[in-house]
């Protein structure tokens, strides 16, 4: 992956998700707790990337058009 997501676990239970050195989203509350658990249970780096992409809303949904 050319530009992977990174995450930082912040005090107070918040998760800060970045891409390309820029913060994309800060997740708090129940969503952050669920994301932390899912990241700990991820079986591979690719699974982590998928989780982070989903939480940011930046992932393929299957309805993208391909250029011709």
Predicted model as a PDB file, atoms N, CA, C, CB and O in Angstrom, pLDDT in the B-factor column:
MODEL        1                                                                  
ATOM      1  N   UNK A   1       0.856  -1.178   0.000  1.00 56.00           N  
ATOM      2  CA  UNK A   1       0.000   0.000   0.000  1.00 56.00           C  
ATOM      3  C   UNK A   1       0.894   1.230   0.000  1.00 56.00           C  
ATOM      4  CB  UNK A   1      -0.969   0.004   1.227  1.00 56.00           C  
ATOM      5  O   UNK A   1       1.814   1.327   0.812  1.00 56.00           O  
ATOM      6  N   UNK A   2       0.635   2.165  -0.896  1.00 70.00           N  
ATOM      7  CA  UNK A   2       1.480   3.330  -1.051  1.00 70.00           C  
ATOM      8  C   UNK A   2       1.350   4.325   0.099  1.00 70.00           C  
ATOM      9  CB  UNK A   2       1.159   4.008  -2.337  1.00 70.00           C  
ATOM     10  O   UNK A   2       2.351   4.869   0.566  1.00 70.00           O  
ATOM     11  N   UNK A   3       0.138   4.563   0.549  1.00 74.00           N  
ATOM     12  CA  UNK A   3      -0.108   5.579   1.561  1.00 74.00           C  
ATOM     13  C   UNK A   3      -1.012   5.020   2.658  1.00 74.00           C  
ATOM     14  CB  UNK A   3      -0.738   6.837   0.927  1.00 74.00           C  
ATOM     15  O   UNK A   3      -2.208   5.310   2.684  1.00 74.00           O  
ATOM     16  N   UNK A   4      -0.448   4.220   3.560  1.00 89.00           N  
ATOM     17  CA  UNK A   4      -1.288   3.554   4.553  1.00 89.00           C  
ATOM     18  C   UNK A   4      -1.799   4.510   5.640  1.00 89.00           C  
ATOM     19  CB  UNK A   4      -0.514   2.422   5.196  1.00 89.00           C  
ATOM     20  O   UNK A   4      -1.225   5.570   5.891  1.00 89.00           O  
ATOM     21  N   UNK A   5      -2.880   4.097   6.260  1.00 92.00           N  
ATOM     22  CA  UNK A   5      -3.392   4.809   7.424  1.00 92.00           C  
ATOM     23  C   UNK A   5      -2.515   4.463   8.620  1.00 92.00           C  
ATOM     24  CB  UNK A   5      -4.888   4.450   7.700  1.00 92.00           C  
ATOM     25  O   UNK A   5      -1.965   3.364   8.702  1.00 92.00           O  
ATOM     26  N   UNK A   6      -2.391   5.400   9.536  1.00 94.00           N  
ATOM     27  CA  UNK A   6      -1.747   5.138  10.811  1.00 94.00           C  
ATOM     28  C   UNK A   6      -2.714   5.583  11.900  1.00 94.00           C  
ATOM     29  CB  UNK A   6      -0.361   5.875  10.927  1.00 94.00           C  
ATOM     30  O   UNK A   6      -3.612   6.390  11.661  1.00 94.00           O  
ATOM     31  N   UNK A   7      -2.516   5.049  13.084  1.00 95.00           N  
ATOM     32  CA  UNK A   7      -3.389   5.461  14.168  1.00 95.00           C  
ATOM     33  C   UNK A   7      -2.576   5.660  15.431  1.00 95.00           C  
ATOM     34  CB  UNK A   7      -4.502   4.432  14.398  1.00 95.00           C  
ATOM     35  O   UNK A   7      -1.493   5.102  15.601  1.00 95.00           O  
ATOM     36  N   UNK A   8      -3.134   6.473  16.309  1.00 95.00           N  
ATOM     37  CA  UNK A   8      -2.488   6.778  17.578  1.00 95.00           C  
ATOM     38  C   UNK A   8      -3.557   6.691  18.660  1.00 95.00           C  
ATOM     39  CB  UNK A   8      -1.800   8.198  17.556  1.00 95.00           C  
ATOM     40  O   UNK A   8      -4.617   7.309  18.560  1.00 95.00           O  
ATOM     41  N   UNK A   9      -3.262   5.920  19.685  1.00 94.00           N  
ATOM     42  CA  UNK A   9      -4.175   5.793  20.810  1.00 94.00           C  
ATOM     43  C   UNK A   9      -3.864   6.935  21.769  1.00 94.00           C  
ATOM     44  CB  UNK A   9      -4.042   4.389  21.515  1.00 94.00           C  
ATOM     45  O   UNK A   9      -2.753   7.035  22.290  1.00 94.00           O  
ATOM     46  N   UNK A  10      -4.850   7.789  21.994  1.00 93.00           N  
ATOM     47  CA  UNK A  10      -4.666   8.994  22.784  1.00 93.00           C  
ATOM     48  C   UNK A  10      -5.296   8.786  24.156  1.00 93.00           C  
ATOM     49  CB  UNK A  10      -5.279  10.227  22.071  1.00 93.00           C  
ATOM     50  O   UNK A  10      -6.255   8.031  24.318  1.00 93.00           O  
ATOM     51  N   UNK A  11      -4.731   9.475  25.127  1.00 89.00           N  
ATOM     52  CA  UNK A  11      -5.252   9.387  26.489  1.00 89.00           C  
ATOM     53  C   UNK A  11      -6.736   9.742  26.509  1.00 89.00           C  
ATOM     54  CB  UNK A  11      -4.462  10.316  27.436  1.00 89.00           C  
ATOM     55  O   UNK A  11      -7.173  10.627  25.773  1.00 89.00           O  
ATOM     56  N   UNK A  12      -7.491   9.076  27.323  1.00 90.00           N  
ATOM     57  CA  UNK A  12      -8.913   9.321  27.415  1.00 90.00           C  
ATOM     58  C   UNK A  12      -9.734   8.437  26.489  1.00 90.00           C  
ATOM     59  CB  UNK A  12      -9.192  10.750  27.117  1.00 90.00           C  
ATOM     60  O   UNK A  12     -10.952   8.593  26.401  1.00 90.00           O  
ATOM     61  N   UNK A  13      -9.072   7.500  25.791  1.00 92.00           N  
ATOM     62  CA  UNK A  13      -9.793   6.546  24.959  1.00 92.00           C  
ATOM     63  C   UNK A  13      -9.999   6.971  23.518  1.00 92.00           C  
ATOM     64  CB  UNK A  13     -11.098   6.281  25.557  1.00 92.00           C  
ATOM     65  O   UNK A  13     -10.656   6.258  22.759  1.00 92.00           O  
ATOM     66  N   UNK A  14      -9.462   8.098  23.126  1.00 96.00           N  
ATOM     67  CA  UNK A  14      -9.630   8.587  21.763  1.00 96.00           C  
ATOM     68  C   UNK A  14      -8.634   7.914  20.827  1.00 96.00           C  
ATOM     69  CB  UNK A  14      -9.462  10.111  21.712  1.00 96.00           C  
ATOM     70  O   UNK A  14      -7.520   7.578  21.230  1.00 96.00           O  
ATOM     71  N   UNK A  15      -9.041   7.721  19.576  1.00 96.00           N  
ATOM     72  CA  UNK A  15      -8.164   7.166  18.548  1.00 96.00           C  
ATOM     73  C   UNK A  15      -8.020   8.219  17.456  1.00 96.00           C  
ATOM     74  CB  UNK A  15      -8.727   5.809  17.970  1.00 96.00           C  
ATOM     75  O   UNK A  15      -9.017   8.695  16.913  1.00 96.00           O  
ATOM     76  N   UNK A  16      -6.789   8.578  17.138  1.00 96.00           N  
ATOM     77  CA  UNK A  16      -6.500   9.568  16.099  1.00 96.00           C  
ATOM     78  C   UNK A  16      -6.002   8.823  14.862  1.00 96.00           C  
ATOM     79  CB  UNK A  16      -5.440  10.626  16.592  1.00 96.00           C  
ATOM     80  O   UNK A  16      -4.975   8.147  14.920  1.00 96.00           O  
ATOM     81  N   UNK A  17      -6.717   8.939  13.748  1.00 95.00           N  
ATOM     82  CA  UNK A  17      -6.374   8.242  12.514  1.00 95.00           C  
ATOM     83  C   UNK A  17      -5.793   9.252  11.525  1.00 95.00           C  
ATOM     84  CB  UNK A  17      -7.623   7.520  11.908  1.00 95.00           C  
ATOM     85  O   UNK A  17      -6.383  10.300  11.263  1.00 95.00           O  
ATOM     86  N   UNK A  18      -4.618   8.911  10.983  1.00 94.00           N  
ATOM     87  CA  UNK A  18      -3.920   9.802  10.051  1.00 94.00           C  
ATOM     88  C   UNK A  18      -3.625   9.078   8.757  1.00 94.00           C  
ATOM     89  CB  UNK A  18      -2.617  10.333  10.670  1.00 94.00           C  
ATOM     90  O   UNK A  18      -3.619   7.849   8.686  1.00 94.00           O  
ATOM     91  N   UNK A  19      -3.379   9.885   7.732  1.00 91.00           N  
ATOM     92  CA  UNK A  19      -2.943   9.344   6.446  1.00 91.00           C  
ATOM     93  C   UNK A  19      -2.068  10.402   5.791  1.00 91.00           C  
ATOM     94  CB  UNK A  19      -4.168   8.952   5.525  1.00 91.00           C  
ATOM     95  O   UNK A  19      -2.465  11.560   5.660  1.00 91.00           O  
ATOM     96  N   UNK A  20      -0.893   9.995   5.387  1.00 89.00           N  
ATOM     97  CA  UNK A  20       0.030  10.933   4.766  1.00 89.00           C  
ATOM     98  C   UNK A  20       0.486  12.017   5.711  1.00 89.00           C  
ATOM     99  CB  UNK A  20      -0.602  11.553   3.568  1.00 89.00           C  
ATOM    100  O   UNK A  20       0.800  13.126   5.279  1.00 89.00           O  
ATOM    101  N   UNK A  21       0.527  11.713   7.007  1.00 89.00           N  
ATOM    102  CA  UNK A  21       0.981  12.682   7.992  1.00 89.00           C  
ATOM    103  C   UNK A  21      -0.080  13.677   8.442  1.00 89.00           C  
ATOM    104  CB  UNK A  21       2.130  13.423   7.445  1.00 89.00           C  
ATOM    105  O   UNK A  21       0.200  14.544   9.270  1.00 89.00           O  
ATOM    106  N   UNK A  22      -1.283  13.566   7.913  1.00 92.00           N  
ATOM    107  CA  UNK A  22      -2.364  14.482   8.284  1.00 92.00           C  
ATOM    108  C   UNK A  22      -3.463  13.715   9.005  1.00 92.00           C  
ATOM    109  CB  UNK A  22      -2.934  15.201   7.036  1.00 92.00           C  
ATOM    110  O   UNK A  22      -3.831  12.611   8.602  1.00 92.00           O  
ATOM    111  N   UNK A  23      -3.980  14.304  10.065  1.00 94.00           N  
ATOM    112  CA  UNK A  23      -5.064  13.679  10.809  1.00 94.00           C  
ATOM    113  C   UNK A  23      -6.322  13.699   9.945  1.00 94.00           C  
ATOM    114  CB  UNK A  23      -5.307  14.404  12.170  1.00 94.00           C  
ATOM    115  O   UNK A  23      -6.752  14.748   9.464  1.00 94.00           O  
ATOM    116  N   UNK A  24      -6.901  12.511   9.760  1.00 91.00           N  
ATOM    117  CA  UNK A  24      -8.097  12.371   8.934  1.00 91.00           C  
ATOM    118  C   UNK A  24      -9.343  12.444   9.799  1.00 91.00           C  
ATOM    119  CB  UNK A  24      -8.068  11.051   8.150  1.00 91.00           C  
ATOM    120  O   UNK A  24     -10.316  13.116   9.456  1.00 91.00           O  
ATOM    121  N   UNK A  25      -9.298  11.744  10.926  1.00 93.00           N  
ATOM    122  CA  UNK A  25     -10.464  11.711  11.809  1.00 93.00           C  
ATOM    123  C   UNK A  25      -9.996  11.413  13.232  1.00 93.00           C  
ATOM    124  CB  UNK A  25     -11.506  10.645  11.330  1.00 93.00           C  
ATOM    125  O   UNK A  25      -9.002  10.718  13.442  1.00 93.00           O  
ATOM    126  N   UNK A  26     -10.725  11.947  14.194  1.00 95.00           N  
ATOM    127  CA  UNK A  26     -10.505  11.630  15.601  1.00 95.00           C  
ATOM    128  C   UNK A  26     -11.773  10.951  16.089  1.00 95.00           C  
ATOM    129  CB  UNK A  26     -10.163  12.919  16.458  1.00 95.00           C  
ATOM    130  O   UNK A  26     -12.863  11.521  16.034  1.00 95.00           O  
ATOM    131  N   UNK A  27     -11.614   9.726  16.566  1.00 95.00           N  
ATOM    132  CA  UNK A  27     -12.761   8.911  16.975  1.00 95.00           C  
ATOM    133  C   UNK A  27     -12.793   8.862  18.498  1.00 95.00           C  
ATOM    134  CB  UNK A  27     -12.684   7.465  16.366  1.00 95.00           C  
ATOM    135  O   UNK A  27     -11.769   8.623  19.138  1.00 95.00           O  
ATOM    136  N   UNK A  28     -13.951   9.084  19.067  1.00 95.00           N  
ATOM    137  CA  UNK A  28     -14.096   9.046  20.514  1.00 95.00           C  
ATOM    138  C   UNK A  28     -15.303   8.225  20.929  1.00 95.00           C  
ATOM    139  CB  UNK A  28     -14.209  10.452  21.070  1.00 95.00           C  
ATOM    140  O   UNK A  28     -16.071   7.751  20.091  1.00 95.00           O  
ATOM    141  N   UNK A  29     -15.455   8.068  22.209  1.00 95.00           N  
ATOM    142  CA  UNK A  29     -16.627   7.403  22.760  1.00 95.00           C  
ATOM    143  C   UNK A  29     -16.689   5.917  22.480  1.00 95.00           C  
ATOM    144  CB  UNK A  29     -17.846   8.040  22.233  1.00 95.00           C  
ATOM    145  O   UNK A  29     -15.669   5.228  22.470  1.00 95.00           O  
ATOM    146  N   UNK A  30     -17.887   5.436  22.254  1.00 95.00           N  
ATOM    147  CA  UNK A  30     -18.136   4.013  22.023  1.00 95.00           C  
ATOM    148  C   UNK A  30     -17.467   3.541  20.744  1.00 95.00           C  
ATOM    149  CB  UNK A  30     -19.638   3.734  21.960  1.00 95.00           C  
ATOM    150  O   UNK A  30     -16.933   2.434  20.690  1.00 95.00           O  
ATOM    151  N   UNK A  31     -17.494   4.387  19.706  1.00 95.00           N  
ATOM    152  CA  UNK A  31     -16.855   4.002  18.440  1.00 95.00           C  
ATOM    153  C   UNK A  31     -15.355   3.787  18.630  1.00 95.00           C  
ATOM    154  CB  UNK A  31     -17.101   5.077  17.361  1.00 95.00           C  
ATOM    155  O   UNK A  31     -14.778   2.878  18.034  1.00 95.00           O  
ATOM    156  N   UNK A  32     -14.723   4.617  19.455  1.00 95.00           N  
ATOM    157  CA  UNK A  32     -13.286   4.468  19.708  1.00 95.00           C  
ATOM    158  C   UNK A  32     -13.003   3.186  20.482  1.00 95.00           C  
ATOM    159  CB  UNK A  32     -12.744   5.683  20.482  1.00 95.00           C  
ATOM    160  O   UNK A  32     -12.034   2.487  20.189  1.00 95.00           O  
ATOM    161  N   UNK A  33     -13.831   2.878  21.453  1.00 95.00           N  
ATOM    162  CA  UNK A  33     -13.643   1.656  22.233  1.00 95.00           C  
ATOM    163  C   UNK A  33     -13.779   0.431  21.334  1.00 95.00           C  
ATOM    164  CB  UNK A  33     -14.660   1.587  23.394  1.00 95.00           C  
ATOM    165  O   UNK A  33     -13.000  -0.516  21.443  1.00 95.00           O  
ATOM    166  N   UNK A  34     -14.760   0.453  20.454  1.00 96.00           N  
ATOM    167  CA  UNK A  34     -14.973  -0.661  19.532  1.00 96.00           C  
ATOM    168  C   UNK A  34     -13.808  -0.767  18.544  1.00 96.00           C  
ATOM    169  CB  UNK A  34     -16.308  -0.487  18.772  1.00 96.00           C  
ATOM    170  O   UNK A  34     -13.359  -1.870  18.231  1.00 96.00           O  
ATOM    171  N   UNK A  35     -13.319   0.379  18.053  1.00 95.00           N  
ATOM    172  CA  UNK A  35     -12.198   0.385  17.117  1.00 95.00           C  
ATOM    173  C   UNK A  35     -10.937  -0.148  17.787  1.00 95.00           C  
ATOM    174  CB  UNK A  35     -11.955   1.801  16.576  1.00 95.00           C  
ATOM    175  O   UNK A  35     -10.201  -0.923  17.177  1.00 95.00           O  
ATOM    176  N   UNK A  36     -10.676   0.250  19.024  1.00 95.00           N  
ATOM    177  CA  UNK A  36      -9.509  -0.256  19.753  1.00 95.00           C  
ATOM    178  C   UNK A  36      -9.550  -1.771  19.863  1.00 95.00           C  
ATOM    179  CB  UNK A  36      -9.435   0.369  21.150  1.00 95.00           C  
ATOM    180  O   UNK A  36      -8.550  -2.445  19.620  1.00 95.00           O  
ATOM    181  N   UNK A  37     -10.708  -2.303  20.229  1.00 95.00           N  
ATOM    182  CA  UNK A  37     -10.867  -3.751  20.363  1.00 95.00           C  
ATOM    183  C   UNK A  37     -10.654  -4.440  19.018  1.00 95.00           C  
ATOM    184  CB  UNK A  37     -12.261  -4.094  20.923  1.00 95.00           C  
ATOM    185  O   UNK A  37      -9.956  -5.451  18.937  1.00 95.00           O  
ATOM    186  N   UNK A  38     -11.248  -3.898  17.981  1.00 95.00           N  
ATOM    187  CA  UNK A  38     -11.108  -4.497  16.647  1.00 95.00           C  
ATOM    188  C   UNK A  38      -9.661  -4.454  16.168  1.00 95.00           C  
ATOM    189  CB  UNK A  38     -12.012  -3.775  15.639  1.00 95.00           C  
ATOM    190  O   UNK A  38      -9.192  -5.409  15.550  1.00 95.00           O  
ATOM    191  N   UNK A  39      -8.948  -3.369  16.440  1.00 94.00           N  
ATOM    192  CA  UNK A  39      -7.545  -3.258  16.036  1.00 94.00           C  
ATOM    193  C   UNK A  39      -6.678  -4.268  16.778  1.00 94.00           C  
ATOM    194  CB  UNK A  39      -7.028  -1.838  16.286  1.00 94.00           C  
ATOM    195  O   UNK A  39      -5.746  -4.827  16.199  1.00 94.00           O  
ATOM    196  N   UNK A  40      -6.974  -4.507  18.054  1.00 94.00           N  
ATOM    197  CA  UNK A  40      -6.213  -5.484  18.831  1.00 94.00           C  
ATOM    198  C   UNK A  40      -6.456  -6.901  18.319  1.00 94.00           C  
ATOM    199  CB  UNK A  40      -6.582  -5.389  20.315  1.00 94.00           C  
ATOM    200  O   UNK A  40      -5.568  -7.749  18.398  1.00 94.00           O  
ATOM    201  N   UNK A  41      -7.650  -7.160  17.798  1.00 95.00           N  
ATOM    202  CA  UNK A  41      -8.004  -8.490  17.322  1.00 95.00           C  
ATOM    203  C   UNK A  41      -7.678  -8.705  15.848  1.00 95.00           C  
ATOM    204  CB  UNK A  41      -9.464  -8.734  17.552  1.00 95.00           C  
ATOM    205  O   UNK A  41      -7.834  -9.813  15.335  1.00 95.00           O  
ATOM    206  N   UNK A  42      -7.222  -7.647  15.157  1.00 94.00           N  
ATOM    207  CA  UNK A  42      -6.903  -7.762  13.730  1.00 94.00           C  
ATOM    208  C   UNK A  42      -5.779  -8.775  13.542  1.00 94.00           C  
ATOM    209  CB  UNK A  42      -6.499  -6.379  13.134  1.00 94.00           C  
ATOM    210  O   UNK A  42      -4.780  -8.763  14.261  1.00 94.00           O  
ATOM    211  N   UNK A  43      -5.965  -9.642  12.567  1.00 94.00           N  
ATOM    212  CA  UNK A  43      -5.007 -10.724  12.360  1.00 94.00           C  
ATOM    213  C   UNK A  43      -3.865 -10.352  11.422  1.00 94.00           C  
ATOM    214  CB  UNK A  43      -5.716 -11.927  11.821  1.00 94.00           C  
ATOM    215  O   UNK A  43      -2.875 -11.079  11.333  1.00 94.00           O  
ATOM    216  N   UNK A  44      -3.993  -9.226  10.721  1.00 93.00           N  
ATOM    217  CA  UNK A  44      -2.936  -8.831   9.790  1.00 93.00           C  
ATOM    218  C   UNK A  44      -2.945  -7.308   9.617  1.00 93.00           C  
ATOM    219  CB  UNK A  44      -3.118  -9.541   8.415  1.00 93.00           C  
ATOM    220  O   UNK A  44      -3.934  -6.652   9.942  1.00 93.00           O  
ATOM    221  N   UNK A  45      -1.856  -6.753   9.111  1.00 92.00           N  
ATOM    222  CA  UNK A  45      -1.823  -5.310   8.835  1.00 92.00           C  
ATOM    223  C   UNK A  45      -2.892  -4.888   7.816  1.00 92.00           C  
ATOM    224  CB  UNK A  45      -0.438  -4.911   8.322  1.00 92.00           C  
ATOM    225  O   UNK A  45      -3.413  -3.774   7.883  1.00 92.00           O  
ATOM    226  N   UNK A  46      -3.210  -5.775   6.884  1.00 91.00           N  
ATOM    227  CA  UNK A  46      -4.241  -5.464   5.904  1.00 91.00           C  
ATOM    228  C   UNK A  46      -5.606  -5.312   6.583  1.00 91.00           C  
ATOM    229  CB  UNK A  46      -4.299  -6.558   4.824  1.00 91.00           C  
ATOM    230  O   UNK A  46      -6.401  -4.451   6.205  1.00 91.00           O  
ATOM    231  N   UNK A  47      -5.871  -6.148   7.582  1.00 92.00           N  
ATOM    232  CA  UNK A  47      -7.126  -6.037   8.329  1.00 92.00           C  
ATOM    233  C   UNK A  47      -7.185  -4.716   9.087  1.00 92.00           C  
ATOM    234  CB  UNK A  47      -7.279  -7.217   9.307  1.00 92.00           C  
ATOM    235  O   UNK A  47      -8.241  -4.085   9.155  1.00 92.00           O  
ATOM    236  N   UNK A  48      -6.056  -4.293   9.659  1.00 93.00           N  
ATOM    237  CA  UNK A  48      -6.003  -2.997  10.343  1.00 93.00           C  
ATOM    238  C   UNK A  48      -6.310  -1.873   9.370  1.00 93.00           C  
ATOM    239  CB  UNK A  48      -4.625  -2.776  10.992  1.00 93.00           C  
ATOM    240  O   UNK A  48      -7.075  -0.962   9.689  1.00 93.00           O  
ATOM    241  N   UNK A  49      -5.711  -1.935   8.172  1.00 91.00           N  
ATOM    242  CA  UNK A  49      -5.933  -0.898   7.173  1.00 91.00           C  
ATOM    243  C   UNK A  49      -7.405  -0.831   6.763  1.00 91.00           C  
ATOM    244  CB  UNK A  49      -5.056  -1.150   5.946  1.00 91.00           C  
ATOM    245  O   UNK A  49      -7.949   0.257   6.569  1.00 91.00           O  
ATOM    246  N   UNK A  50      -8.041  -1.982   6.633  1.00 90.00           N  
ATOM    247  CA  UNK A  50      -9.454  -2.022   6.282  1.00 90.00           C  
ATOM    248  C   UNK A  50     -10.303  -1.381   7.380  1.00 90.00           C  
ATOM    249  CB  UNK A  50      -9.903  -3.468   6.037  1.00 90.00           C  
ATOM    250  O   UNK A  50     -11.217  -0.610   7.086  1.00 90.00           O  
ATOM    251  N   UNK A  51     -10.010  -1.691   8.624  1.00 93.00           N  
ATOM    252  CA  UNK A  51     -10.741  -1.093   9.742  1.00 93.00           C  
ATOM    253  C   UNK A  51     -10.584   0.423   9.754  1.00 93.00           C  
ATOM    254  CB  UNK A  51     -10.257  -1.681  11.072  1.00 93.00           C  
ATOM    255  O   UNK A  51     -11.555   1.155   9.941  1.00 93.00           O  
ATOM    256  N   UNK A  52      -9.352   0.886   9.554  1.00 93.00           N  
ATOM    257  CA  UNK A  52      -9.098   2.325   9.568  1.00 93.00           C  
ATOM    258  C   UNK A  52      -9.755   3.017   8.379  1.00 93.00           C  
ATOM    259  CB  UNK A  52      -7.596   2.597   9.565  1.00 93.00           C  
ATOM    260  O   UNK A  52     -10.267   4.128   8.513  1.00 93.00           O  
ATOM    261  N   UNK A  53      -9.744   2.369   7.227  1.00 90.00           N  
ATOM    262  CA  UNK A  53     -10.405   2.939   6.051  1.00 90.00           C  
ATOM    263  C   UNK A  53     -11.909   3.045   6.280  1.00 90.00           C  
ATOM    264  CB  UNK A  53     -10.117   2.086   4.801  1.00 90.00           C  
ATOM    265  O   UNK A  53     -12.533   4.037   5.904  1.00 90.00           O  
ATOM    266  N   UNK A  54     -12.474   2.040   6.886  1.00 90.00           N  
ATOM    267  CA  UNK A  54     -13.920   2.063   7.141  1.00 90.00           C  
ATOM    268  C   UNK A  54     -14.295   3.154   8.128  1.00 90.00           C  
ATOM    269  CB  UNK A  54     -14.390   0.711   7.665  1.00 90.00           C  
ATOM    270  O   UNK A  54     -15.307   3.830   7.947  1.00 90.00           O  
ATOM    271  N   UNK A  55     -13.501   3.332   9.161  1.00 92.00           N  
ATOM    272  CA  UNK A  55     -13.843   4.333  10.168  1.00 92.00           C  
ATOM    273  C   UNK A  55     -13.745   5.745   9.595  1.00 92.00           C  
ATOM    274  CB  UNK A  55     -12.926   4.195  11.390  1.00 92.00           C  
ATOM    275  O   UNK A  55     -14.441   6.652  10.049  1.00 92.00           O  
ATOM    276  N   UNK A  56     -12.881   5.931   8.597  1.00 89.00           N  
ATOM    277  CA  UNK A  56     -12.756   7.248   7.967  1.00 89.00           C  
ATOM    278  C   UNK A  56     -13.761   7.439   6.849  1.00 89.00           C  
ATOM    279  CB  UNK A  56     -11.354   7.443   7.428  1.00 89.00           C  
ATOM    280  O   UNK A  56     -13.979   8.562   6.394  1.00 89.00           O  
ATOM    281  N   UNK A  57     -14.378   6.350   6.399  1.00 85.00           N  
ATOM    282  CA  UNK A  57     -15.309   6.437   5.287  1.00 85.00           C  
ATOM    283  C   UNK A  57     -14.591   6.410   3.948  1.00 85.00           C  
ATOM    284  CB  UNK A  57     -16.141   7.694   5.401  1.00 85.00           C  
ATOM    285  O   UNK A  57     -15.205   6.661   2.911  1.00 85.00           O  
ATOM    286  N   UNK A  58     -13.285   6.106   3.959  1.00 67.00           N  
ATOM    287  CA  UNK A  58     -12.485   6.124   2.736  1.00 67.00           C  
ATOM    288  C   UNK A  58     -12.179   4.688   2.313  1.00 67.00           C  
ATOM    289  CB  UNK A  58     -11.169   6.931   2.943  1.00 67.00           C  
ATOM    290  O   UNK A  58     -11.066   4.198   2.507  1.00 67.00           O  
ATOM    291  N   UNK A  59     -13.156   4.033   1.746  1.00 63.00           N  
ATOM    292  CA  UNK A  59     -12.957   2.667   1.280  1.00 63.00           C  
ATOM    293  C   UNK A  59     -13.897   2.409   0.108  1.00 63.00           C  
ATOM    294  CB  UNK A  59     -13.200   1.639   2.428  1.00 63.00           C  
ATOM    295  O   UNK A  59     -14.884   3.121  -0.078  1.00 63.00           O  
ATOM    296  N   UNK A  60     -13.588   1.406  -0.661  1.00 60.00           N  
ATOM    297  CA  UNK A  60     -14.405   1.099  -1.841  1.00 60.00           C  
ATOM    298  C   UNK A  60     -15.752   0.519  -1.425  1.00 60.00           C  
ATOM    299  CB  UNK A  60     -13.666   0.113  -2.772  1.00 60.00           C  
ATOM    300  O   UNK A  60     -15.836  -0.349  -0.556  1.00 60.00           O  
ATOM    301  N   UNK A  61     -16.778   1.012  -2.053  1.00 58.00           N  
ATOM    302  CA  UNK A  61     -18.119   0.548  -1.763  1.00 58.00           C  
ATOM    303  C   UNK A  61     -18.658  -0.348  -2.876  1.00 58.00           C  
ATOM    304  CB  UNK A  61     -19.043   1.731  -1.551  1.00 58.00           C  
ATOM    305  O   UNK A  61     -19.741  -0.920  -2.753  1.00 58.00           O  
ATOM    306  N   UNK A  62     -17.897  -0.464  -3.956  1.00 58.00           N  
ATOM    307  CA  UNK A  62     -18.338  -1.296  -5.063  1.00 58.00           C  
ATOM    308  C   UNK A  62     -19.104  -0.536  -6.125  1.00 58.00           C  
ATOM    309  CB  UNK A  62     -19.179  -2.399  -4.551  1.00 58.00           C  
ATOM    310  O   UNK A  62     -19.481  -1.116  -7.143  1.00 58.00           O  
ATOM    311  N   UNK A  63     -19.344   0.759  -5.909  1.00 58.00           N  
ATOM    312  CA  UNK A  63     -20.115   1.514  -6.888  1.00 58.00           C  
ATOM    313  C   UNK A  63     -19.262   2.558  -7.614  1.00 58.00           C  
ATOM    314  CB  UNK A  63     -21.291   2.191  -6.206  1.00 58.00           C  
ATOM    315  O   UNK A  63     -19.802   3.429  -8.296  1.00 58.00           O  
ATOM    316  N   UNK A  64     -17.941   2.479  -7.475  1.00 58.00           N  
ATOM    317  CA  UNK A  64     -17.083   3.418  -8.171  1.00 58.00           C  
ATOM    318  C   UNK A  64     -17.038   3.098  -9.653  1.00 58.00           C  
ATOM    319  CB  UNK A  64     -15.679   3.403  -7.579  1.00 58.00           C  
ATOM    320  O   UNK A  64     -17.076   1.935 -10.055  1.00 58.00           O  
ATOM    321  N   UNK A  65     -16.958   4.126 -10.442  1.00 63.00           N  
ATOM    322  CA  UNK A  65     -16.843   3.924 -11.887  1.00 63.00           C  
ATOM    323  C   UNK A  65     -15.380   3.881 -12.266  1.00 63.00           C  
ATOM    324  CB  UNK A  65     -17.579   5.039 -12.671  1.00 63.00           C  
ATOM    325  O   UNK A  65     -14.556   4.597 -11.696  1.00 63.00           O  
ATOM    326  N   UNK A  66     -15.068   3.052 -13.217  1.00 63.00           N  
ATOM    327  CA  UNK A  66     -13.700   2.941 -13.702  1.00 63.00           C  
ATOM    328  C   UNK A  66     -13.560   3.780 -14.951  1.00 63.00           C  
ATOM    329  CB  UNK A  66     -13.316   1.468 -13.981  1.00 63.00           C  
ATOM    330  O   UNK A  66     -14.437   3.773 -15.814  1.00 63.00           O  
ATOM    331  N   UNK A  67     -12.461   4.502 -15.048  1.00 63.00           N  
ATOM    332  CA  UNK A  67     -12.242   5.313 -16.249  1.00 63.00           C  
ATOM    333  C   UNK A  67     -11.929   4.407 -17.434  1.00 63.00           C  
ATOM    334  CB  UNK A  67     -11.092   6.332 -16.028  1.00 63.00           C  
ATOM    335  O   UNK A  67     -11.352   3.330 -17.280  1.00 63.00           O  
ATOM    336  N   UNK A  68     -12.316   4.860 -18.595  1.00 65.00           N  
ATOM    337  CA  UNK A  68     -12.101   4.037 -19.796  1.00 65.00           C  
ATOM    338  C   UNK A  68     -10.890   4.481 -20.546  1.00 65.00           C  
ATOM    339  CB  UNK A  68     -13.304   4.082 -20.709  1.00 65.00           C  
ATOM    340  O   UNK A  68     -10.558   3.902 -21.581  1.00 65.00           O  
TER     341      UNK A  68                                                      
ENDMDL                                                                          
END                                                                             
